[in-house]
Amino acid sequence: MIAVAESLPREAQTLREQEFRRLQALILAETGIFLGAVKKPLVIHRLGRRLRDLGLSSFAAYLPFLDDPVERRRMLEAICTHETQFFRERHQFDLLERTVLPALRQAGGAGDRPRRVRVWSAGCSTGQEPYSLAMTLLSHLPAEEGWSHEILATDFSSRVLAQAEAGCWPLQKSAEIPAQYLKRFMLKGRRSQEGVMAAGPELRRILRFALVNLHADVYPPGPFDLIFCRNVLIYFEPDARRRALDRLLGRLEPAAGLLFLGHAESLSGFGNRVHQVGPAVYGLGEAPR
């Protein structure tokens, strides 16, 4: 990280207040993300590579390039955070395995619901979350009992979405995956692929990928039984966050759909429209009695 900044001219390491305000307004309008003044060093660092690649010596020289939609997209993708891991926030996967999926399996077995599950991983980054969900669903709602699964994985960034669709990660990431899932679902690279693991065909069959901007008006059609949107909306300014949450709730299956948020996110302010099922996990309506 330091090397990128140090390779830039001194002027390119200085972001003037009016330049920062223009970037701030553009990022907010396009993504709903508000970057306060404390984020200025982050902007300098993350956009430094774009200045270097374009051969520019200052942010003043860079700003006109943002009139080009292609460069604007590259800038926004550089700014967005893409931190993730397999089975992140393990307590939510425990809730799935111990409570949510057994209840679905029982209802499907009794004929009270179709044996089909639709899941949306919104803000999927490089794919660890949707592949973790795929492993969990296939293990607890088995195809041999007639269950079918569909997982939609979306992100704002085409770059990380391409990595997610490729389904390959450094082998050291295998430490994040429970042993029984690792053995069943992941392939270990050999020869030219040594040091890499890849998702097996059983996972790939139930996953599809799409570009979705959660700040835009167009969302995938529901209903979804489960929506995971974790540690994404925390970066949105309040009005944009509420609009996005309203749209996400509108895509849930009304009777038993669940929305999973990040540990620092909540649905406070939505009143009786939702009830809490677990840590940062919400269903529609009042809690069943």
C-alpha positions as CSV (number, residue, x, y, z in Angstrom):
1,M,0.0,0.0,0.0
2,I,2.7,2.5,1.0
3,A,4.6,1.8,-2.2
4,V,1.8,3.1,-4.4
5,A,1.6,6.4,-2.5
6,E,5.4,6.9,-2.4
7,S,5.6,6.3,-6.2
8,L,3.4,9.3,-6.8
9,P,4.5,12.9,-7.3
10,R,4.0,15.1,-4.2
11,E,1.2,17.0,-5.8
12,A,-0.7,13.8,-6.4
13,Q,-0.5,13.0,-2.7
14,T,-2.4,16.2,-1.9
15,L,-6.2,16.4,-2.3
16,R,-7.4,19.9,-2.0
17,E,-10.7,20.6,-0.2
18,Q,-12.7,21.6,-3.3
19,E,-11.4,18.5,-5.1
20,F,-12.4,16.3,-2.2
21,R,-15.8,17.8,-2.1
22,R,-16.4,17.1,-5.8
23,L,-15.3,13.5,-5.3
24,Q,-17.4,13.2,-2.1
25,A,-20.6,14.5,-4.0
26,L,-20.0,12.2,-7.0
27,I,-19.5,9.1,-4.8
28,L,-22.6,9.9,-2.7
29,A,-24.8,10.5,-5.8
30,E,-23.6,7.3,-7.5
31,T,-23.4,4.9,-4.6
32,G,-25.2,6.4,-1.6
33,I,-21.8,6.2,0.3
34,F,-20.9,9.3,2.3
35,L,-17.2,9.8,2.9
36,G,-16.5,12.2,5.7
37,A,-13.4,14.3,6.0
38,V,-11.6,11.6,7.9
39,K,-11.7,9.4,4.7
40,K,-9.6,11.9,2.7
41,P,-6.4,9.8,3.2
42,L,-8.3,6.7,2.1
43,V,-9.4,8.5,-1.1
44,I,-5.8,9.6,-1.8
45,H,-4.5,6.1,-1.3
46,R,-7.1,4.3,-3.3
47,L,-7.1,6.7,-6.2
48,G,-3.4,7.1,-6.3
49,R,-3.1,4.0,-8.5
50,R,-5.5,5.5,-11.1
51,L,-3.4,8.7,-11.2
52,R,-0.3,6.7,-11.7
53,D,-1.8,4.5,-14.4
54,L,-3.0,7.5,-16.3
55,G,0.3,9.3,-15.9
56,L,-1.3,12.2,-14.0
57,S,0.5,14.4,-11.4
58,S,-2.5,15.8,-9.5
59,F,-6.1,15.3,-8.6
60,A,-7.0,18.5,-10.4
61,A,-5.8,16.9,-13.6
62,Y,-7.7,13.7,-12.8
63,L,-11.2,15.2,-12.1
64,P,-12.0,15.9,-15.8
65,F,-11.5,12.2,-16.6
66,L,-14.5,11.4,-14.4
67,D,-16.8,12.8,-17.1
68,D,-16.1,9.5,-18.9
69,P,-18.5,6.8,-17.5
70,V,-15.8,4.1,-17.8
71,E,-13.3,6.1,-15.7
72,R,-16.1,7.0,-13.2
73,R,-16.9,3.3,-12.8
74,R,-13.2,2.6,-12.2
75,M,-12.9,5.3,-9.6
76,L,-16.0,4.1,-7.7
77,E,-14.8,0.5,-7.7
78,A,-11.4,1.7,-6.4
79,I,-13.1,3.5,-3.5
80,C,-15.5,0.7,-2.4
81,T,-14.4,-1.6,0.4
82,H,-14.4,-5.4,-0.5
83,E,-13.5,-7.1,2.8
84,T,-14.9,-10.6,3.2
85,Q,-14.2,-14.2,4.2
86,F,-15.8,-17.6,4.3
87,F,-18.5,-18.1,7.0
88,R,-18.0,-14.6,8.2
89,E,-20.0,-13.8,11.4
90,R,-20.2,-17.5,12.2
91,H,-23.1,-17.0,14.7
92,Q,-25.4,-16.2,11.8
93,F,-24.4,-19.4,10.0
94,D,-25.0,-21.3,13.3
95,L,-28.6,-19.8,13.3
96,L,-29.1,-21.1,9.8
97,E,-27.9,-24.6,10.5
98,R,-29.6,-25.0,13.9
99,T,-32.9,-23.2,13.4
100,V,-33.7,-21.7,10.1
101,L,-32.9,-24.5,7.6
102,P,-34.3,-27.3,9.8
103,A,-37.6,-25.3,10.0
104,L,-37.6,-25.0,6.2
105,R,-36.9,-28.7,5.8
106,Q,-39.7,-29.6,8.1
107,A,-42.2,-27.3,6.3
108,G,-41.1,-28.7,3.0
109,G,-41.4,-32.3,4.2
110,A,-44.9,-31.6,5.5
111,G,-45.9,-30.0,2.2
112,D,-46.4,-26.6,3.8
113,R,-44.0,-24.9,1.3
114,P,-42.3,-25.7,-2.0
115,R,-38.9,-27.5,-1.7
116,R,-37.2,-24.6,-3.4
117,V,-35.0,-21.9,-1.7
118,R,-34.0,-18.6,-3.2
119,V,-31.2,-16.6,-1.6
120,W,-29.7,-13.2,-2.4
121,S,-26.1,-12.3,-1.4
122,A,-26.1,-8.6,-1.9
123,G,-22.6,-7.0,-1.9
124,C,-21.0,-10.4,-2.3
125,S,-17.4,-9.0,-3.0
126,T,-15.1,-11.8,-4.1
127,G,-17.6,-14.5,-3.4
128,Q,-16.8,-16.1,-0.1
129,E,-20.3,-15.4,1.3
130,P,-22.4,-16.9,-1.5
131,Y,-20.2,-20.0,-1.7
132,S,-20.5,-20.4,2.1
133,L,-24.3,-20.2,1.7
134,A,-24.2,-22.7,-1.1
135,M,-22.3,-25.2,1.0
136,T,-24.7,-24.7,3.9
137,L,-27.9,-25.1,1.8
138,L,-26.7,-28.1,-0.1
139,S,-25.8,-29.8,3.2
140,H,-29.0,-29.1,5.1
141,L,-31.6,-29.1,2.3
142,P,-30.4,-32.1,0.3
143,A,-31.2,-32.5,-3.4
144,E,-32.0,-36.2,-2.8
145,E,-35.0,-35.0,-0.8
146,G,-36.2,-32.9,-3.8
147,W,-34.8,-29.6,-2.7
148,S,-33.6,-27.1,-5.4
149,H,-31.6,-24.0,-4.7
150,E,-30.9,-20.7,-6.3
151,I,-28.3,-18.2,-5.0
152,L,-28.0,-14.8,-6.6
153,A,-24.7,-13.1,-5.9
154,T,-24.5,-9.4,-6.7
155,D,-22.0,-6.6,-6.3
156,F,-21.5,-3.0,-7.5
157,S,-18.0,-3.9,-8.7
158,S,-17.5,-5.8,-11.9
159,R,-13.9,-6.5,-10.9
160,V,-14.7,-8.4,-7.7
161,L,-17.8,-10.0,-9.2
162,A,-15.6,-11.5,-11.9
163,Q,-13.4,-12.9,-9.1
164,A,-16.4,-14.3,-7.4
165,E,-17.7,-16.0,-10.5
166,A,-14.3,-17.5,-11.1
167,G,-14.6,-19.3,-7.8
168,C,-10.9,-19.6,-7.0
169,W,-9.0,-18.4,-3.9
170,P,-5.6,-18.8,-2.3
171,L,-5.3,-22.2,-0.6
172,Q,-4.7,-20.5,2.8
173,K,-8.4,-19.4,2.7
174,S,-9.3,-23.0,3.3
175,A,-8.7,-22.5,7.0
176,E,-12.0,-20.5,7.1
177,I,-14.1,-23.4,5.9
178,P,-15.4,-26.2,8.2
179,A,-13.6,-29.4,7.4
180,Q,-16.7,-31.4,6.3
181,Y,-17.6,-28.6,3.8
182,L,-14.0,-28.3,2.6
183,K,-13.7,-32.0,1.8
184,R,-17.1,-32.2,0.0
185,F,-17.2,-29.0,-2.0
186,M,-13.7,-27.6,-2.7
187,L,-11.1,-28.7,-5.1
188,K,-7.3,-28.4,-4.4
189,G,-5.3,-27.1,-7.3
190,R,-2.4,-29.2,-8.8
191,R,0.6,-28.4,-11.0
192,S,0.1,-24.9,-12.4
193,Q,-2.8,-24.4,-10.0
194,E,-0.9,-25.4,-6.9
195,G,-1.6,-23.1,-3.9
196,V,-5.1,-22.5,-5.2
197,M,-8.5,-23.9,-4.2
198,A,-11.6,-23.8,-6.4
199,A,-15.3,-24.3,-5.9
200,G,-16.6,-27.6,-7.1
201,P,-19.3,-28.1,-9.7
202,E,-22.0,-28.8,-7.1
203,L,-21.6,-25.2,-5.8
204,R,-21.3,-23.6,-9.2
205,R,-24.6,-25.1,-10.4
206,I,-26.7,-23.2,-8.0
207,L,-25.0,-19.8,-8.2
208,R,-25.5,-17.0,-10.6
209,F,-24.0,-13.5,-10.6
210,A,-25.1,-10.0,-11.6
211,L,-24.1,-6.4,-11.3
212,V,-26.4,-4.6,-8.9
213,N,-26.0,-1.1,-7.4
214,L,-28.0,-1.0,-4.2
215,H,-28.3,2.8,-4.5
216,A,-30.1,2.4,-7.8
217,D,-33.8,1.9,-8.3
218,V,-33.5,-1.5,-10.1
219,Y,-33.3,-4.5,-7.7
220,P,-33.6,-8.2,-8.6
221,P,-37.2,-9.4,-8.4
222,G,-38.2,-11.3,-5.3
223,P,-39.3,-13.0,-3.3
224,F,-36.2,-14.4,-1.6
225,D,-36.3,-16.7,1.4
226,L,-33.0,-15.3,2.6
227,I,-31.2,-12.0,1.9
228,F,-27.7,-11.4,3.1
229,C,-26.6,-7.8,2.9
230,R,-23.9,-7.5,5.6
231,N,-21.5,-4.7,6.2
232,V,-22.6,-2.9,3.0
233,L,-25.2,-0.4,4.0
234,I,-23.1,0.8,7.0
235,Y,-21.3,3.0,4.6
236,F,-24.5,4.6,3.2
237,E,-25.7,8.0,4.3
238,P,-28.9,7.6,6.4
239,D,-31.6,8.4,3.8
240,A,-29.9,6.1,1.2
241,R,-29.6,3.4,3.8
242,R,-33.3,3.5,4.6
243,R,-34.3,3.5,1.0
244,A,-32.1,0.4,0.3
245,L,-33.4,-1.4,3.4
246,D,-37.0,-0.7,2.4
247,R,-36.3,-2.2,-1.1
248,L,-34.6,-5.2,0.5
249,L,-37.5,-5.9,2.8
250,G,-39.8,-5.6,-0.2
251,R,-37.9,-8.5,-1.8
252,L,-38.4,-10.9,1.1
253,E,-40.8,-13.8,1.0
254,P,-43.6,-12.4,3.2
255,A,-44.3,-15.3,5.5
256,A,-40.9,-16.5,6.5
257,G,-38.2,-14.5,4.7
258,L,-35.2,-13.3,6.6
259,L,-32.8,-10.4,6.2
260,F,-29.3,-10.8,7.5
261,L,-27.3,-7.6,8.2
262,G,-23.8,-7.0,9.6
263,H,-23.2,-7.0,13.3
264,A,-23.0,-3.2,13.5
265,E,-26.3,-2.7,11.5
266,S,-29.9,-2.8,12.6
267,L,-33.5,-2.1,11.5
268,S,-34.2,0.3,14.3
269,G,-36.8,2.8,13.1
270,F,-38.8,0.2,11.1
271,G,-41.2,-0.4,14.0
272,N,-43.7,-3.3,13.7
273,R,-42.7,-3.8,10.1
274,V,-40.0,-6.2,11.3
275,H,-39.1,-8.4,14.2
276,Q,-35.6,-9.6,15.3
277,V,-34.9,-13.3,14.9
278,G,-31.2,-13.3,15.9
279,P,-28.2,-11.0,16.1
280,A,-28.8,-8.6,13.1
281,V,-31.3,-11.1,11.6
282,Y,-34.9,-9.8,10.9
283,G,-38.2,-11.2,9.6
284,L,-41.2,-9.3,8.4
285,G,-44.1,-8.3,10.7
286,E,-44.4,-8.8,14.4
287,A,-42.8,-11.7,16.1
288,P,-44.9,-14.9,16.0
289,R,-46.5,-15.8,19.4
